[in-house]
């Protein structure tokens, strides 16, 4: 603050805030201009004519530290400090249209998350053990990468080059030319509602539960369609994929167990006959669908809960995110002297800085969510205990493998617990982001240092163990960790106070461009590896001798020699899934 002399109250500098009704108390705004960011509270220079003595909030902001969005404003990204005007809010029927737009975006998010969960389920179910389930592994790495980037960017990105913020960060000031919010729950409720913060915070997790419901319903429909087709074909003794109306020959039980192992495991009864096709002769389509759904439901729950857990963790830890603020911001001022109240602080909930932590409304709120929060926080422990308890079934029991293999099958047998290691890393990073994302420079520096320690330790442990079944997936995970380390180091580098250094701003912009290119390159690499894994599921069918090497001759014998087949084989050669047979290759085959 700037001291005016005499008995006048000091005026806060730009980027800082005070309660004009109280004699003391100054604190940084939600975003600080000194760190290269716009701020949500304005404190005009007192020498400027007509300026208000104690400053004002940015348009659309109100409350302590200008943290709350005014009526008609909202945040598309809940962790962003900036409020944007709700789309069409002031127009006739604007509130209704805004909610419809919001529901449309939420539905798109539900479809995306449901699709990712279903992809993880089906790639795991259809994975050929001989071909190694790389598609499932890469999908998990991609989901992990997107989660890490989202988590890191939800923390402090103050000081980043503006161009990089516009490209990669969610913490950017709203565009003044089109300041509209369409996906904010703030636009649904008025500030006059006592529970607005509770509603808006709780509804953030609603799309996650909707995606689980959509995923489960789809699995019910899929299971009924698949098992009905199978049982009807078996009863008519007509081969399932046959298009010949005169084909009335069904395979033997042994051939059936080889052809449909996963389906037979999933629609079989629990009496130990699930691995025998003979046990299915008397099953009706409805009974088979019930068995299929009951046996597959644990896998649906495991995949959805594991993929949802990082967001649920951040949401749960957010209930306990509290910070110390000057008491004069939230209490009525009395006649106490400066010396009496200068050090008094009050613990406020970070998501509503007018709500005192662990008392009143916040206390009642925690009573409802205490058990779910405990379950979410201890989820990694539950997973580790479950795997340790069933160690004898891992990689041996087919039914257990197809149901719970998502937790361990992608890793080497010696590292069956690696899912727990990844979850511990996620827990550490999430806790650092939630509890150290403040405006305090010391907290930011400590957060960056501890995040770097977590990523460095994860990289060292991963490089030493190389836990994935596929070397390609191990390398992809290493790239993901390097990308995360670059983001953390850069966020610390951008906060250096070197603005007087020649060409500093140009160097920051150049480095920002490099980070953006690295980010795009990592995504392109993941897309390439996933495309290769997807094509491998087709190429491996041409491997007639079972050596995991597909020659051009084998590919032509399986796919044919038409123009389309040759073009497809050429694509497989580009991805190095089809090889020219040489003397060295033949020698390698003989050794195998």
C-alpha positions in Angstrom: 0.0 0.0 0.0 1.0 3.7 -0.4 1.0 5.7 2.8 -0.8 9.1 2.4 0.5 10.5 5.7 -1.4 11.8 8.7 -4.5 9.8 9.8 -5.5 8.8 6.3 -5.7 5.1 5.5 -3.0 3.9 3.1 -4.2 3.2 -0.5 -3.5 -0.3 -1.9 -1.2 -0.6 -4.8 -2.5 -2.2 -8.1 -3.0 -5.9 -7.5 -3.8 -5.5 -3.8 -7.1 -5.0 -1.9 -8.4 -3.7 1.4 -11.7 -3.4 3.2 -12.5 0.3 3.1 -14.6 0.0 6.3 -11.7 -1.2 8.4 -8.6 0.6 9.5 -6.1 -2.2 8.4 -5.8 -5.3 6.3 -4.2 -5.6 2.9 -4.0 -8.7 0.7 -3.2 -9.6 -2.8 -6.0 -10.0 -5.4 -7.0 -13.2 -7.0 -4.5 -12.6 -9.8 -1.5 -10.3 -9.5 -0.3 -7.9 -12.2 3.2 -8.0 -10.9 3.4 -11.7 -11.9 2.5 -10.9 -15.5 -1.3 -11.4 -15.0 -4.3 -9.1 -15.1 -6.0 -8.7 -11.7 -9.6 -8.9 -10.6 -9.5 -6.0 -8.2 -8.5 -2.5 -9.2 -6.7 0.0 -6.9 -6.2 3.2 -8.8 -3.3 5.4 -8.1 -4.4 8.0 -5.5 -2.7 10.8 -7.5 -5.0 10.3 -10.4 -7.9 12.8 -10.5 -11.3 11.4 -9.8 -9.9 8.0 -8.6 -11.6 6.3 -5.7 -9.6 6.2 -2.6 -9.9 2.5 -1.9 -10.2 1.0 -5.3 -13.0 -1.2 -6.8 -13.5 -4.7 -8.2 -13.1 -5.5 -11.8 -16.4 -5.6 -13.7 -18.3 -8.8 -12.9 -16.5 -9.4 -9.6 -17.5 -8.7 -6.0 -16.9 -10.0 -2.5 -13.8 -10.4 -0.4 -10.7 -10.0 -2.6 -13.2 -9.6 -5.5 -13.3 -13.4 -5.7 -17.0 -13.9 -6.3 -18.8 -13.5 -9.7 -21.5 -10.9 -9.8 -25.0 -11.9 -10.9 -24.9 -12.4 -14.7 -21.2 -13.4 -14.7 -19.6 -16.8 -14.3 -16.4 -18.9 -14.7 -16.3 -21.4 -17.5 -13.2 -22.8 -15.8 -13.9 -23.1 -12.0 -10.2 -22.6 -11.0 -9.8 -19.4 -13.1 -9.9 -16.1 -11.1 -11.7 -14.3 -13.9 -15.5 -13.9 -14.4 -17.1 -13.5 -17.8 -20.5 -12.2 -18.7 -23.1 -15.1 -19.1 -24.2 -15.4 -22.7 -27.4 -13.6 -23.4 -28.1 -13.2 -19.6 -29.7 -9.8 -19.9 -31.8 -10.6 -22.9 -35.4 -11.8 -22.7 -35.3 -15.6 -22.1 -31.5 -15.3 -21.9 -31.2 -17.3 -18.7 -33.1 -20.2 -20.3 -30.9 -20.2 -23.4 -27.8 -20.0 -21.3 -28.8 -23.1 -19.4 -29.6 -25.0 -22.6 -26.2 -24.1 -24.0 -24.6 -25.3 -20.7 -26.5 -28.5 -20.8 -25.4 -29.1 -24.4 -21.7 -28.6 -23.4 -22.2 -30.9 -20.4 -23.8 -33.6 -22.6 -20.7 -33.3 -24.9 -18.5 -33.8 -21.9 -20.5 -36.8 -20.8 -20.2 -38.4 -24.3 -16.4 -37.8 -24.3 -15.8 -39.3 -20.9 -18.1 -42.2 -21.5 -16.4 -42.9 -24.8 -13.0 -42.9 -23.1 -14.2 -45.3 -20.4 -15.8 -47.6 -23.0 -12.7 -47.5 -25.1 -10.6 -48.6 -22.1 -13.2 -51.4 -21.4 -13.4 -52.8 -24.9 -9.7 -52.5 -25.8 -9.0 -54.5 -22.7 -11.6 -57.1 -23.4 -10.6 -57.5 -27.1 -6.8 -57.4 -26.5 -5.0 -60.4 -27.8 -2.5 -61.6 -25.1 -0.1 -62.7 -27.8 -0.2 -59.3 -29.4 0.1 -57.5 -26.0 -2.8 -55.1 -25.2 -0.9 -52.0 -26.2 -4.0 -50.1 -27.2 -5.4 -50.4 -23.7 -2.1 -49.4 -22.2 -1.7 -46.3 -24.5 -5.2 -45.2 -23.8 -4.4 -45.3 -20.1 -1.1 -43.3 -20.7 -3.0 -40.7 -22.8 -5.7 -40.3 -20.1 -2.9 -40.0 -17.5 -1.1 -37.4 -19.6 -4.3 -35.3 -20.2 -5.0 -35.4 -16.5 -1.4 -34.3 -15.5 -1.5 -31.4 -18.0 -5.0 -30.3 -16.8 -3.8 -30.6 -13.2 -0.7 -28.5 -13.7 -2.5 -25.9 -15.7 -5.2 -25.6 -13.0 -2.4 -24.4 -10.6 -0.5 -21.1 -10.9 0.5 -20.1 -14.4 1.0 -16.4 -13.5 3.9 -14.9 -15.3 3.6 -17.0 -18.4 3.9 -15.3 -21.8 0.5 -14.1 -22.9 0.6 -16.0 -26.2 1.3 -19.2 -24.2 -1.5 -18.5 -21.8 -3.9 -18.1 -24.7 -2.7 -21.4 -26.2 -2.3 -23.7 -23.2 -3.6 -22.0 -20.0 -7.1 -21.8 -18.6 -6.1 -18.8 -16.4 -6.4 -16.0 -18.9 -8.4 -12.8 -18.8 -11.7 -12.9 -20.7 -11.7 -11.5 -24.2 -13.2 -8.0 -23.9 -14.5 -8.2 -27.4 -16.6 -11.3 -26.7 -16.7 -11.8 -22.9 -19.2 -14.6 -22.7 -19.5 -17.7 -20.4 -21.6 -20.6 -21.5 -20.6 -23.5 -19.3 -20.6 -21.9 -15.8 -22.9 -23.0 -13.0 -22.5 -19.4 -11.7 -25.0 -18.4 -14.4 -27.6 -20.7 -12.9 -27.9 -19.1 -9.4 -28.2 -15.7 -7.9 -25.8 -14.4 -5.3 -28.8 -13.9 -3.0 -28.9 -17.7 -2.6 -27.1 -18.7 0.6 -26.1 -22.0 -1.0 -24.9 -20.7 -4.4 -21.3 -21.7 -3.7 -22.3 -25.2 -2.5 -24.5 -25.8 -5.5 -22.0 -24.6 -8.1 -19.2 -26.5 -6.4 -21.2 -29.8 -6.1 -22.5 -29.6 -9.6 -19.0 -29.7 -11.0 -18.9 -33.4 -10.4 -22.3 -34.1 -11.9 -21.0 -34.9 -15.5 -18.7 -37.6 -14.0 -21.6 -39.5 -12.5 -23.6 -39.0 -15.7 -20.8 -40.6 -17.7 -20.8 -43.6 -15.4 -24.5 -44.0 -15.8 -24.2 -43.7 -19.6 -21.4 -46.1 -19.7 -23.3 -48.7 -17.6 -26.5 -48.4 -19.7 -24.5 -48.8 -22.9 -22.9 -52.0 -21.5 -26.3 -53.4 -20.7 -27.6 -52.8 -24.2 -24.4 -54.1 -25.8 -24.4 -57.2 -23.6 -28.0 -58.1 -24.5 -27.4 -57.6 -28.2 -24.2 -59.7 -28.2 -25.4 -62.6 -26.1 -28.8 -62.8 -27.8 -27.0 -63.2 -31.2 -24.7 -65.8 -29.8 -27.3 -68.0 -28.0 -29.7 -67.9 -31.0 -27.0 -68.9 -33.4 -25.9 -71.7 -31.1 -29.5 -73.0 -30.7 -30.0 -73.1 -34.5 -26.5 -74.6 -34.9 -25.6 -71.8 -37.3 -22.2 -70.3 -37.2 -22.3 -66.8 -35.7 -20.5 -64.9 -38.4 -21.8 -67.1 -41.3 -23.6 -65.5 -44.2 -24.3 -68.8 -45.9 -28.0 -69.7 -45.2 -27.1 -73.4 -45.8 -24.4 -73.5 -43.1 -25.8 -75.6 -40.2 -22.5 -76.8 -38.7 -21.5 -75.6 -35.3 -18.0 -75.9 -33.9 -17.1 -78.3 -31.2 -17.0 -77.2 -27.5 -13.2 -77.1 -27.5 -13.2 -74.9 -30.7 -15.9 -72.8 -29.2 -13.9 -72.1 -26.0 -10.9 -71.0 -28.2 -13.1 -68.8 -30.5 -15.1 -67.1 -27.9 -13.1 -67.2 -24.6 -14.1 -63.8 -23.2 -17.8 -64.2 -24.1 -18.0 -67.6 -22.5 -16.3 -66.4 -19.4 -18.7 -63.4 -19.1 -22.0 -65.2 -19.8 -21.2 -68.3 -17.8 -22.7 -69.1 -14.4 -20.8 -68.8 -11.1 -20.8 -72.5 -10.4 -17.4 -73.2 -12.1 -18.8 -74.1 -15.5 -18.1 -70.7 -17.1 -15.2 -72.1 -19.1 -17.3 -74.8 -20.8 -19.4 -74.2 -23.8 -21.6 -77.2 -22.9 -22.9 -75.3 -19.9 -24.5 -72.8 -22.2 -26.8 -75.1 -24.1 -29.8 -74.4 -21.9 -29.2 -70.7 -21.4 -31.8 -68.2 -22.7 -30.7 -64.9 -24.3 -32.1 -63.0 -21.3 -30.3 -65.2 -18.7 -27.1 -65.0 -20.7 -27.4 -61.2 -20.9 -27.9 -61.0 -17.1 -24.8 -63.1 -16.5 -22.9 -61.0 -19.0 -23.9 -57.8 -17.3 -23.3 -59.1 -13.8 -19.9 -60.4 -14.6 -18.9 -57.3 -16.7 -20.2 -54.7 -14.2 -17.2 -54.9 -11.9 -15.0 -54.1 -14.9 -17.2 -51.1 -15.8 -17.0 -49.9 -12.2 -13.2 -50.3 -12.0 -12.5 -48.6 -15.3 -14.9 -45.7 -14.6 -13.8 -45.2 -10.9 -10.1 -45.3 -11.9 -10.4 -42.9 -14.7 -12.7 -40.5 -12.7 -10.6 -40.7 -9.5 -8.1 -37.8 -10.3 -11.0 -35.3 -10.8 -12.9 -36.7 -7.8 -9.7 -36.4 -5.7 -9.2 -32.7 -6.6 -12.9 -32.1 -5.9 -12.8 -33.9 -2.5 -9.6 -32.2 -1.4 -11.1 -28.9 -2.3 -13.6 -29.2 0.5 -10.6 -29.0 2.9 -8.8 -26.2 1.0 -8.6 -23.3 3.5 -6.4 -20.2 3.8 -5.6 -17.5 6.3 -6.9 -14.0 5.5 -7.0 -10.7 7.4 -9.8 -10.9 9.9 -10.9 -7.4 9.0 -12.1 -8.7 5.6 -14.9 -10.8 7.0 -15.7 -9.3 10.5 -17.2 -6.0 11.5 -14.6 -3.5 12.5 -14.5 -2.4 16.1 -12.4 0.2 18.0 -9.4 -2.0 18.4 -6.0 -0.4 17.8 -3.7 -1.3 14.9 -1.4 -3.2 17.2 -4.3 -5.3 18.5 -5.6 -6.6 15.2 -2.5 -6.4 12.9 -1.8 -10.1 13.3 -5.3 -11.4 13.5 -6.2 -13.9 10.7 -9.2 -16.0 10.0 -9.4 -19.3 8.2 -11.6 -19.1 5.1 -12.7 -21.7 2.5 -10.7 -21.0 -0.7 -13.8 -21.5 -2.8 -15.9 -19.0 -0.9 -13.7 -16.5 1.0 -16.7 -15.3 3.0 -17.2 -18.8 4.5 -15.2 -19.6 7.7 -13.7 -23.1 7.6 -14.9 -25.9 9.9 -17.8 -23.9 11.3 -21.3 -23.0 10.4 -22.3 -23.9 6.8 -18.8 -25.3 6.0 -19.1 -27.6 9.0 -22.5 -28.9 8.0 -21.3 -29.4 4.4 -18.4 -31.5 5.6 -20.8 -33.7 7.6 -22.5 -34.8 4.4 -19.3 -35.4 2.4 -17.0 -36.7 5.1 -17.5 -40.4 4.2 -17.3 -40.0 0.4 -14.1 -37.8 0.8 -12.5 -40.5 3.0 -13.4 -43.2 0.4 -11.9 -41.1 -2.4 -8.7 -40.3 -0.5 -8.2 -44.0 0.5 -9.0 -45.4 -2.9 -5.4 -46.2 -3.7 -5.1 -48.1 -0.5 -8.2 -50.1 -1.3 -6.7 -51.0 -4.8 -3.4 -52.1 -3.3 -5.1 -54.2 -0.6 -7.4 -55.8 -3.2 -4.4 -56.8 -5.4 -2.3 -58.1 -2.5 -5.3 -60.1 -1.3 -5.8 -61.8 -4.7 -2.1 -62.2 -5.7 -2.6 -65.9 -6.4 -5.3 -65.2 -9.0 -3.3 -62.6 -10.9 -2.3 -63.6 -14.5 -3.7 -67.2 -13.7 -7.4 -67.1 -13.2 -9.0 -66.2 -16.6 -12.3 -65.0 -15.2 -10.5 -62.8 -12.6 -8.1 -61.6 -15.3 -10.8 -60.5 -17.7 -12.8 -58.8 -14.9 -10.1 -57.1 -12.9 -7.2 -57.2 -15.3 -7.5 -53.4 -15.9 -5.7 -52.8 -12.6 -2.6 -55.0 -13.3 -2.5 -56.8 -16.6 -0.8 -53.9 -18.5 2.2 -54.2 -16.2 4.9 -56.8 -15.7 4.1 -59.5 -13.2 6.7 -58.2 -10.8 5.1 -54.8 -10.8 1.4 -55.8 -10.5 1.0 -53.0 -8.0 2.1 -50.2 -10.4 -1.4 -48.7 -10.6 -1.1 -47.9 -6.9 2.3 -46.1 -7.7 0.6 -44.0 -10.4 -2.2 -43.1 -8.0 0.2 -42.1 -5.3 1.9 -39.7 -7.8 -1.5 -38.3 -8.8 -2.4 -37.8 -5.1 0.8 -35.9 -4.4 0.5 -33.6 -7.4 -3.2 -33.0 -6.7 -2.6 -32.1 -3.1 0.2 -29.7 -4.1 -2.0 -28.0 -6.7 -5.0 -27.7 -4.4 -3.3 -26.5 -1.2 -0.5 -24.3 -2.7 -2.3 -22.5 -5.5 -2.4 -19.2 -3.7 -1.3 -15.7 -4.7 1.6 -15.9 -2.3 4.9 -16.0 -4.2 6.5 -18.2 -1.5 3.7 -20.7 -1.9 4.1 -20.7 -5.6 7.8 -21.3 -5.4 7.4 -24.1 -2.9 4.6 -25.7 -5.0 6.9 -25.7 -8.1 9.8 -27.2 -6.3 7.7 -30.0 -4.7 6.0 -30.7 -8.0 9.4 -31.0 -9.6 10.5 -33.4 -6.9 7.4 -35.6 -7.5 7.9 -35.7 -11.2 11.7 -36.3 -10.9 11.2 -39.2 -8.5 8.5 -40.7 -10.7 10.8 -40.5 -13.7 13.7 -42.2 -11.9 11.5 -44.9 -10.5 9.8 -45.5 -13.9 13.2 -45.6 -15.8 14.6 -48.1 -13.2 11.6 -50.4 -13.3 10.1 -50.0 -16.8 6.9 -51.6 -15.5 4.8 -51.8 -18.6 4.5 -55.0 -20.7 5.3 -53.1 -23.8 8.5 -51.2 -24.3 6.7 -48.7 -26.6 4.3 -47.8 -23.7 7.3 -47.4 -21.3 8.8 -44.9 -23.7 5.5 -43.1 -24.1 5.2 -42.8 -20.3 8.7 -41.3 -20.1 7.8 -38.7 -22.7 4.8 -37.8 -20.6 6.9 -37.3 -17.5 9.4 -35.2 -19.4 6.6 -33.0 -20.8 5.3 -32.5 -17.2 8.7 -31.6 -15.9 9.2 -29.0 -18.7 5.8 -27.4 -17.8 6.8 -27.2 -14.1 10.3 -25.8 -14.7 9.0 -23.3 -17.2 6.4 -22.0 -14.7 9.2 -21.4 -12.2 11.4 -19.8 -14.8 8.7 -17.4 -16.0 8.4 -16.0 -12.5 12.0 -14.8 -12.4 12.2 -11.0 -11.8 14.4 -10.2 -14.8 12.4 -7.6 -16.7 15.3 -5.1 -16.7 17.4 -7.7 -18.6 17.9 -7.0 -22.3 15.7 -9.2 -24.5 14.1 -10.9 -21.5 10.5 -10.5 -22.8 11.6 -11.8 -26.3 13.3 -14.8 -24.7 10.2 -15.6 -22.6 8.0 -15.5 -25.8 10.5 -17.8 -27.6 10.6 -20.2 -24.7 6.8 -20.2 -24.6 6.7 -21.1 -28.2 9.0 -24.0 -27.5 6.7 -25.3 -24.8 3.7 -25.1 -27.0 5.5 -27.1 -29.7 6.6 -29.7 -27.1 3.0 -30.0 -26.0 1.7 -30.5 -29.5 4.5 -32.9 -30.3 3.6 -35.0 -27.3 0.0 -35.2 -28.4 1.0 -36.1 -31.9 3.4 -38.8 -30.6 0.5 -40.3 -28.6 -1.8 -40.2 -31.6 0.9 -42.0 -33.7 1.5 -44.7 -31.1 -2.2 -45.3 -30.7 -2.7 -45.5 -34.4 0.2 -48.1 -34.6 -1.4 -50.1 -31.7 -4.8 -50.0 -33.4 -3.3 -51.2 -36.8 -1.4 -53.9 -35.0 -4.6 -55.5 -33.8 -5.3 -56.2 -37.6 -1.8 -56.9 -38.7 -1.3 -59.6 -36.0 -4.1 -61.7 -37.6 -1.8 -62.2 -40.6 0.9 -63.8 -38.4 0.4 -67.4 -39.5 3.4 -68.9 -37.7 2.9 -67.1 -34.4 6.3 -65.4 -34.2 4.9 -61.9 -33.7 6.6 -60.9 -37.0 4.4 -60.3 -40.0 6.1 -60.7 -43.4 4.9 -59.2 -46.7 4.1 -62.7 -47.9 1.9 -63.4 -44.8 0.2 -60.1 -45.1 -0.6 -60.7 -48.8 -1.8 -64.2 -48.0 -4.2 -62.9 -45.4 -5.4 -59.5 -46.7 -5.2 -60.4 -50.5 -3.5 -58.6 -53.4 -6.2 -56.2 -54.5 -5.4 -52.5 -54.7 -7.1 -51.7 -51.4 -5.2 -54.6 -49.7 -1.9 -53.4 -51.1 -2.6 -49.9 -49.9 -3.4 -51.2 -46.5 -0.2 -53.3 -46.4 1.8 -50.2 -47.4 0.3 -48.4 -44.5 1.3 -51.2 -42.2 4.8 -51.1 -43.6 5.0 -47.4 -42.8 4.2 -48.2 -39.2 6.7 -51.1 -39.3 4.1 -53.7 -38.7 4.9 -55.6 -41.8 8.5 -56.4 -42.6 10.5 -57.6 -45.6 11.8 -61.1 -44.8 15.6 -61.2 -44.8 18.2 -63.8 -43.9 18.6 -62.0 -40.5 14.9 -62.2 -39.9 14.8 -65.9 -40.8 17.7 -66.6 -38.4 15.9 -64.7 -35.7 12.8 -66.8 -36.3 14.7 -70.0 -36.0 16.3 -68.9 -32.8 12.9 -68.1 -31.4 
